[in-house]
Amino acid sequence: MPQADLKRQLANRFREVNGDHPMTAADDAYVSAQYAVLAELCTDRRDAVEVRRLMLERRLPLPGYLRSDGAEMVPADLFALADEAGGTERLPAWFTAHWTDPATAEEEWQAYLSGQYVCLRSVTPATIQRKGRLTAAIGAAPGEPDAGTTRWAVRLHALIDELDALEPAFTSYDRLRFGGPTSRDTCIDAMRARFPRPARVR
């Protein structure tokens, strides 16, 4: 299949998954700083045409973003998990083996393939699982028996700081495609504003 056709199919698949939302100049600047252009990431060892085919065949994740000029923006470590697994053929089994519950494993695999794990600086089973535990703990924190105490606040901010290190800043486009605030908005920025860091640990 000609390269132009693959690019068009991939763009169509991307919009099926994410919706058709405009990218602003600020969005473009953000993704250009945070992500790599697929065609530039591919070297002699990686053919961009083949990578697009693998994405369409659901063997590699879709691009995280389509820049307004049509460039497919992907993580710089796009191929890291496949390499660690021993190739794209082994990647599904390697990836899902990190979860004990098969239904959860399959759900996370599909989420990974969607390319929507733009909520992590580095997407691995370990960071996906850690983010889930952190967001759950942060969300539950206001209901803990010692909520409001200094010890509780120190514990809460340690969780927030760890999540902050895992997550990028996000951009306005993300709030459009996800239909609302991001986990950074709700679990980091809002929680820091609602529960200020204790003065002794500033």
N, C-alpha and C positions, 0 to 999 in steps of 0.2 A: 504494500500500500504506500502511495507517495507520502512524503513527510508532511506536506501541507494538509493532507486528509487526516493524518494522525493527530496533528496539532489541533485541527478543527474538532475532531471527535473528543479529544481530551478536554478542550475548552467547554464543549457541550456537557460532558460528564461532570466537570467541575461545577458548572452552573446548576445542573440537576441536583447536586448534593448541597450546594451552598446558597442557591438562589441567585438572582441576577441583580446585584447591588453595585453601585458606582464606586470606583476607587478614586479618592481625592488625591491632590498633590501631596498632602501630608501622609496619606496611606502609602502612596508610592515610595516616599522617602523612607518611611519606617521599614517597609519590607525590603527595600534595597539595602538598608543597613543591617538587617537581621538575617536575610536569606540569600541564597545563591541563585543565579539564573541557571536553569537546567542545562541549557545548551553549553554554558561556560563551565559547568561542573563536570560534564562528561569529557573524558580525555580519550587517548588512544585505547584505553582499557574499557571504556564505557561508551557505547554508541547511543546518542540521544534518541534516534529513531527506535532502537530496541527498548530503551528505557520507557518511552511513551507507550510502546506496545505492552510492556509488562504492567504498566499502570492501568491500561484499559482492560487487561486480562485479570486484574485484581491480584497481582502478584507483588506489586510494590505500591506504596501509598500514593494517592493523588497529590499534586502540588498543594502547598499550604495556601498559596495566593496566586491569582492571575493579576499581574501589574496592568495598569491601564493601557500600556503599549502591547499587551498580549503576552509578555514574557511569563513563562512558567517559573514561579519562585518556589524553591525547595530548600530544606535544611542542608547545610553544608555536609552533614553526616548522613545524608539520605541512604547511602549504601552500607552503613556500618552494621546494622543488624543482620542484613542478608549475608554480609561477609562473615560475621561471627557465627551465624547459623550454618555456614557452609554452602550458601547459594540460595537463590530464591525458591528452589524446589523444596528445600528443607525449612525455609523460614516459617511457614504456618505452624508446623509441629513444634519447632523450637520456641516460637513466641508463645503459643497457647500452653505449653508445658509449665510456664511460670505461674499458672493459676490452678488451684486444686479443683475448683468447681468448673465443669465443662461449659455450662451456660455462660458463666462470667467470662471464661476464656474466649469463647466465640464472640461475645459482645465486644470485648476489648480488641479482638483481632479486626472486627468490622470497623470499629472506631479508628483503629490505626490506619487501615486501608483508606478511610475517607480523607485522610490528610488534615483532619480538623484538630489534631493534637498540637495546635499552635500555642496551646497554653503551657507548654514546657520548652525550656531552652534546649534540652536534649531528650528525645523521646525514646525511652527504653521501658521494658516491663517493670524494672525497679522504680524508675521515676514516676511512671503511671500509678503504680501501687502506692508509692509514698505520697503522691499528691492526693490520692483518694483518702488516705488515712488522715492527712493533715487537714483537708477541708472538712472532713467529718468531725474531727476533734475541735477545730475552731468554731464550727457551727454549733456544737453542743456545749461549748464552754460557758455561755451565759446561764445555763441551767444547772451548773455544778453547785454542790452545797456550799463551797467556800467562795463563790463568785463575788467579786468586788474587793476581796482582800489583796494585800500587796503580793503575797505568795502566789495567789491565783493569777494576778496580772503579769507577774514575771513569767509564769508558766505559759500563759496565753501568748505573750509577745515572743517567746522563744519559738512557738509553733508558727506564728505569723512570719517571723524573720526567716525561718527555714523555708516556708512556702514562697516567700519573696525571692529567695535565692534560686528556686526552681523555675519560677515563672517569668516570662518577658513582660514588657509593658502593655502589650496589645495595642490595637488601633481602632479607630471609629468603625472601620469596615467590619471588624469582629462583632461589634455590638449590633450591627445590622443583620449579619448572617445568623447569629445566635439568638436574635430576637430579644435582646435585653442585656443587662450588665454581665460582665465577665466575672470569673472567680477572683481575679485581682480586685475588681471593684467591690465585691461583697465580702471577701474573706481577708483582704489585706487593707485596702484603703478605708473602707467603711468601719472595719473593726478597730483600726488604729484611731480613727476619729471618735468612735463611740467610747472606747476604753483607752484613754491616753496611757502611755508608758509611765510607770512609776518614776518619780523624780530621781530616786537613788540609782536607777539603772539607765538613765539617759546617757 
